Amino acid sequence: MTAVELELRRVYGAYPTGVTAVAGLVDGRPVGIAASSFVPVSLNPPLVSVCVAHTSSTWPSLRGLRRIGISVLGAHQEEVGRRLGARGGDRFAGVAWRSTADGSVLIEGAAAWFDCTIEQEVRSGDHDIVVFRVRDLDASADIAPLVFHASAFRRLRETCRTDGAQRAARIRRR
């Protein structure tokens, strides 16, 4: 990597993102990648997107599938994120997952999931922006998401509500 690319990576890393698993069944086996570039795009029609590096050796196997699952990993699923982000090996070894009738692979215990079809791919720089149409979805409000920040997996800590309540109490006491 060049010095400019390293600096971009460092500064981009200042923005925390969720971690998703993008996966589907290929020849009856789960195939997937980790993506921290997940973005909700549109409510009508329901669209989401991820960015996939041109160097991905897995995306070519996924792009032709009828359906692809996107799972928003929970804070307890750091190891799943590491496995899916690894190059090579059995990325699904020890990972609890299920598939839909149409072949989407969804990670069990995820904070949210989307069953999708590919709507559009846009070549952009060294990545493709892949826009997915959401066909089905669900979320679990009691599962905190896994966060990627400054090149490390992190967990959210609920301080805003607590700090706000404490601050309000101090103001009332004055």
C-alpha positions as CSV (number, residue, x, y, z in Angstrom):
1,M,0.0,0.0,0.0
2,T,1.1,3.5,-0.7
3,A,1.5,6.1,2.0
4,V,-1.6,7.9,0.8
5,E,-3.6,4.6,0.9
6,L,-2.4,3.9,4.4
7,E,-3.4,7.4,5.5
8,L,-6.8,7.0,3.8
9,R,-7.3,3.7,5.6
10,R,-6.4,5.3,8.9
11,V,-8.7,8.2,8.5
12,Y,-11.6,6.1,7.0
13,G,-11.2,4.0,10.1
14,A,-12.3,6.9,12.3
15,Y,-15.8,6.3,11.1
16,P,-17.4,3.3,13.0
17,T,-19.4,0.8,10.9
18,G,-21.4,-2.3,11.5
19,V,-20.1,-5.7,10.4
20,T,-22.2,-7.8,8.0
21,A,-22.0,-11.3,6.6
22,V,-22.9,-11.4,2.9
23,A,-23.6,-15.1,2.0
24,G,-25.4,-17.6,-0.1
25,L,-25.5,-21.3,-1.0
26,V,-23.1,-22.3,-3.8
27,D,-23.5,-26.0,-4.8
28,G,-25.3,-26.6,-1.5
29,R,-22.5,-25.1,0.7
30,P,-22.4,-21.7,2.4
31,V,-20.1,-19.1,0.8
32,G,-19.7,-15.7,2.2
33,I,-17.7,-12.6,3.0
34,A,-17.6,-10.0,5.7
35,A,-18.4,-6.4,4.8
36,S,-18.3,-3.4,6.9
37,S,-19.5,-1.1,4.2
38,F,-23.2,-2.0,4.6
39,V,-25.5,1.0,4.0
40,P,-29.3,1.3,3.8
41,V,-30.1,3.0,0.5
42,S,-33.8,3.4,0.0
43,L,-37.2,2.7,1.7
44,N,-39.1,2.6,-1.5
45,P,-38.0,0.5,-3.2
46,P,-36.3,-1.2,-0.2
47,L,-32.6,-1.2,-1.1
48,V,-29.3,-1.7,0.8
49,S,-25.7,-1.8,-0.4
50,V,-22.3,-3.1,0.3
51,C,-18.9,-2.5,-1.3
52,V,-16.9,-5.4,-2.6
53,A,-13.2,-5.2,-3.5
54,H,-12.3,-6.1,-7.1
55,T,-9.7,-8.5,-5.5
56,S,-12.3,-10.6,-3.8
57,S,-12.0,-14.2,-4.9
58,T,-15.4,-15.0,-3.2
59,W,-17.7,-12.4,-4.8
60,P,-17.6,-13.9,-8.3
61,S,-19.2,-17.1,-6.7
62,L,-21.9,-15.0,-5.0
63,R,-22.8,-12.5,-7.8
64,G,-24.6,-15.1,-9.9
65,L,-26.9,-16.4,-7.1
66,R,-30.6,-16.0,-7.1
67,R,-30.7,-14.8,-3.5
68,I,-28.0,-13.5,-1.1
69,G,-28.4,-13.1,2.7
70,I,-26.9,-10.1,4.6
71,S,-26.6,-10.6,8.3
72,V,-25.8,-7.7,10.7
73,L,-23.5,-9.4,13.1
74,G,-24.1,-9.1,16.9
75,A,-21.6,-7.9,19.4
76,H,-21.1,-11.5,20.5
77,Q,-20.1,-12.6,16.9
78,E,-16.6,-11.1,16.6
79,E,-15.2,-14.6,15.8
80,V,-17.8,-15.0,13.0
81,G,-16.6,-11.6,11.6
82,R,-13.0,-12.8,11.8
83,R,-13.7,-16.1,10.0
84,L,-15.7,-14.5,7.2
85,G,-13.0,-11.8,6.8
86,A,-10.2,-14.4,6.5
87,R,-8.7,-15.4,3.2
88,G,-9.0,-19.1,2.6
89,G,-10.1,-21.9,4.9
90,D,-13.6,-22.9,5.8
91,R,-15.1,-19.6,6.7
92,F,-18.3,-21.3,8.1
93,A,-16.6,-23.8,10.3
94,G,-18.2,-23.5,13.8
95,V,-20.6,-20.8,12.5
96,A,-24.3,-21.3,13.2
97,W,-26.3,-20.5,10.0
98,R,-29.4,-21.3,8.2
99,S,-30.5,-21.0,4.5
100,T,-33.7,-19.9,3.0
101,A,-35.6,-21.9,0.4
102,D,-34.1,-19.5,-2.2
103,G,-30.5,-20.0,-1.1
104,S,-29.8,-17.0,1.1
105,V,-27.5,-17.8,4.0
106,L,-28.3,-16.1,7.2
107,I,-26.1,-16.1,10.4
108,E,-28.0,-17.4,13.5
109,G,-28.0,-14.9,16.4
110,A,-27.4,-11.9,14.2
111,A,-28.8,-8.5,15.2
112,A,-30.6,-8.2,11.9
113,W,-30.9,-10.0,8.5
114,F,-31.9,-9.2,5.0
115,D,-32.9,-11.7,2.2
116,C,-31.9,-10.0,-1.0
117,T,-31.5,-10.1,-4.8
118,I,-28.9,-8.1,-6.6
119,E,-30.4,-4.9,-8.1
120,Q,-27.3,-3.2,-9.5
121,E,-23.5,-3.2,-9.5
122,V,-21.6,0.0,-10.0
123,R,-17.9,-0.2,-10.6
124,S,-16.2,2.5,-8.4
125,G,-12.5,2.8,-7.8
126,D,-11.1,-0.5,-6.5
127,H,-14.5,-1.7,-5.4
128,D,-17.9,-2.5,-6.8
129,I,-20.9,-0.9,-5.1
130,V,-23.5,-3.7,-5.0
131,V,-27.1,-2.5,-4.5
132,F,-29.5,-5.2,-3.2
133,R,-33.3,-5.2,-3.2
134,V,-34.6,-6.4,0.1
135,R,-37.1,-9.3,-0.3
136,D,-37.5,-10.2,3.4
137,L,-35.9,-8.9,6.7
138,D,-36.1,-9.0,10.4
139,A,-34.2,-7.6,13.4
140,S,-33.8,-8.3,17.1
141,A,-33.7,-5.1,19.2
142,D,-32.1,-7.0,22.1
143,I,-28.9,-7.9,20.2
144,A,-26.3,-5.1,20.1
145,P,-24.4,-4.9,16.8
146,L,-20.7,-5.6,16.3
147,V,-18.8,-2.5,15.4
148,F,-15.7,-2.0,13.3
149,H,-13.7,1.1,14.2
150,A,-10.0,2.0,13.8
151,S,-9.2,-1.5,12.3
152,A,-10.6,-3.3,15.3
153,F,-13.9,-5.0,16.3
154,R,-15.6,-3.1,19.1
155,R,-18.9,-3.2,21.1
156,L,-21.2,-0.3,21.8
157,R,-21.4,0.8,25.3
158,E,-24.7,2.4,26.4
159,T,-23.5,5.6,28.0
160,C,-25.6,8.2,26.3
161,R,-28.9,7.4,28.1
162,T,-27.1,6.9,31.4
163,D,-25.0,10.0,31.1
164,G,-28.0,12.1,29.9
165,A,-30.1,10.9,32.9
166,Q,-27.3,11.7,35.3
167,R,-26.7,15.1,33.8
168,A,-30.5,15.8,34.0
169,A,-30.5,14.8,37.7
170,R,-27.5,17.1,38.4
171,I,-29.3,20.0,36.7
172,R,-32.5,19.4,38.7
173,R,-30.5,19.3,42.0
174,R,-29.0,22.8,41.3
